[in-house]
Amino acid sequence: MRAALAAWLVLSLLGGTGAEDMCGDPPAAPSHSVPAPQLSPEERLSPHMPESLRCDACHAIAFQIEEQLRKAEGKAGKKALKESDYLEVLERSCSQDWESYGVLELDGEKRLSGPGLPRQQPLSVLVSGGPWPGRLSKLCHGYVGEQGEAHIYDAHRRGPAALRQLLCHGDKGPCAGRKDRPDPPKALQNEL
């Protein structure tokens, strides 16, 4: 009898069944699978930001410029920056690493995600790194060159909405003619 019991115990441990079920452990929680977004060849390989993500990219860039200028003004005692100072801040804003941004798929639509953009659903896979940082830096430098540093700084001084309007929602901005997408539902508080 002992030999049969020992054989059963060894087999159940090797097979991974029986012993843990007999000890009253709760059944394992069902697993959820969230696939990474399927990127098109343009999204994977092009040096340019895909058209469908340019509005999100513009909002990310406006947010980063606003943050960097606000921090620089805070160090200067909330005073307006000298031209040489805001030129340096704009260059630093566009030349940062942009590693905290990436693309994810939300309701079948690819969206850029990162600081300054609407929070996404809790179960999604963010594809960051790769071409996204370079694309954001290139776009940022393009906006600064197209609009001019003084014009961008003047818009910043009027507030974040003015800067987003100048860069993203003007006649030729990447968000022009688009109706604003509603923010996705807020993530749960216990999200990692």
C-alpha positions in Angstrom: 0.0 0.0 0.0 2.8 2.4 0.9 4.5 1.7 -2.4 1.3 2.4 -4.3 0.8 5.7 -2.3 4.5 6.7 -2.9 4.2 6.0 -6.6 1.0 8.0 -6.9 2.6 10.9 -5.0 5.6 10.9 -7.3 3.5 10.7 -10.4 1.2 13.4 -9.3 4.1 15.7 -8.5 5.8 15.0 -11.8 2.5 15.4 -13.7 1.7 18.6 -11.8 -1.7 17.5 -10.8 -3.3 16.2 -7.8 -1.2 17.4 -4.9 -2.0 21.1 -5.2 -5.7 20.4 -5.9 -5.9 18.3 -2.8 -4.4 21.0 -0.6 -7.3 23.3 -1.2 -5.5 25.9 -3.3 -7.9 28.2 -5.2 -8.2 27.6 -8.9 -5.9 29.7 -11.0 -7.3 33.0 -12.2 -8.1 33.1 -15.9 -5.3 34.6 -18.0 -5.8 37.5 -20.4 -4.0 37.9 -23.6 -3.4 41.3 -25.1 -1.6 41.3 -28.4 0.8 44.0 -29.4 -0.4 46.3 -32.2 0.2 45.0 -35.7 2.2 47.7 -37.4 2.2 48.3 -41.1 5.4 48.6 -43.1 5.1 52.4 -43.0 4.6 52.4 -39.2 7.6 50.1 -38.7 10.1 51.4 -41.3 9.4 54.9 -42.4 11.5 57.7 -40.9 8.3 59.9 -40.9 5.5 59.9 -38.5 2.5 58.1 -40.0 -0.3 60.6 -40.9 -2.8 58.8 -38.6 -0.6 59.5 -35.6 0.4 63.1 -36.3 -2.3 64.7 -34.3 -1.3 62.7 -31.2 2.3 63.4 -31.9 1.7 67.1 -32.1 -0.1 67.1 -28.7 2.8 65.2 -27.2 5.3 67.7 -28.6 3.2 70.7 -27.4 3.1 69.1 -24.0 6.8 68.6 -23.8 7.6 72.2 -25.1 5.1 73.6 -22.5 6.7 71.6 -19.7 10.2 72.6 -20.5 9.4 76.3 -20.9 7.4 76.3 -17.7 10.3 74.7 -15.8 12.8 77.2 -17.2 10.5 80.1 -16.3 10.1 78.7 -12.8 13.9 78.7 -12.3 13.9 82.3 -13.6 11.2 83.3 -11.0 8.2 83.1 -13.4 9.7 85.9 -15.5 9.7 85.9 -19.2 12.8 84.2 -20.6 15.4 86.0 -22.6 15.5 85.0 -26.3 18.8 83.0 -25.8 17.2 81.1 -23.0 14.0 80.1 -24.7 16.0 79.2 -27.9 18.0 76.8 -25.7 14.9 75.3 -24.0 13.2 74.7 -27.4 16.3 73.0 -28.7 16.5 70.8 -25.6 12.8 70.0 -25.8 13.1 68.7 -29.4 16.4 66.9 -28.8 15.3 64.9 -25.7 15.2 61.1 -26.0 11.3 60.7 -26.4 11.6 57.2 -25.0 8.5 57.4 -22.9 6.3 57.5 -26.1 5.1 54.7 -28.2 2.1 53.3 -30.1 -0.7 51.1 -28.9 -4.0 49.8 -30.3 -7.2 51.0 -28.8 -10.5 49.8 -30.2 -8.8 48.8 -33.4 -7.2 52.2 -33.9 -3.5 52.9 -33.4 -2.8 55.8 -31.0 0.4 57.4 -29.7 0.7 57.2 -25.9 2.9 58.9 -23.4 3.1 62.0 -21.1 0.6 64.7 -22.0 -1.7 62.4 -24.0 -5.0 60.9 -22.8 -4.6 57.9 -20.6 -5.4 54.6 -22.3 -7.2 51.5 -21.2 -5.5 49.4 -18.5 -4.9 46.3 -20.7 -3.0 47.4 -23.7 0.5 46.8 -25.1 2.7 49.8 -25.8 5.3 49.5 -28.5 7.9 52.1 -27.7 11.5 52.8 -28.8 12.3 51.9 -32.3 11.4 54.7 -34.8 9.0 56.6 -32.5 11.6 58.8 -30.6 13.3 59.9 -33.8 10.0 60.7 -35.5 8.9 62.8 -32.6 12.2 64.7 -32.5 12.1 65.3 -36.2 8.5 66.6 -36.0 9.3 68.8 -33.1 12.3 70.4 -34.9 10.0 70.9 -37.9 7.3 72.7 -35.9 9.9 75.0 -34.3 11.4 75.8 -37.7 8.1 76.3 -39.4 6.5 78.4 -36.6 9.6 80.2 -35.3 10.9 80.2 -31.8 9.6 83.6 -30.9 6.1 82.7 -32.1 6.1 79.5 -30.2 7.3 81.3 -27.0 4.6 83.9 -27.4 2.0 81.2 -27.7 3.4 79.5 -24.6 3.1 82.8 -22.6 -0.6 82.9 -23.5 -1.1 79.4 -22.1 -1.0 75.7 -23.0 -4.2 75.9 -25.1 -2.7 78.7 -27.3 0.4 76.6 -27.9 -1.6 73.5 -28.9 -3.8 75.7 -31.1 -0.7 77.2 -32.8 1.1 73.8 -33.4 -1.7 71.4 -33.8 -5.1 72.9 -34.7 -4.3 75.8 -37.0 -5.3 75.8 -40.6 -2.4 73.5 -41.6 -2.0 71.7 -38.3 -2.1 67.9 -38.1 -5.3 68.1 -36.1 -7.1 70.6 -38.3 -10.5 69.4 -39.5 -10.5 66.5 -37.1 -13.1 66.3 -34.5 -11.5 65.7 -31.1 -11.6 62.1 -30.1 -13.1 61.6 -26.7 -10.8 60.5 -24.0 -10.9 56.7 -23.4 -12.2 55.5 -20.1 -9.9 56.2 -17.2 -7.7 53.3 -16.1 -8.3 51.6 -12.8 -6.5 53.1 -9.8 -4.6 50.0 -9.0 -2.9 49.9 -12.4 0.8 49.3 -12.4 
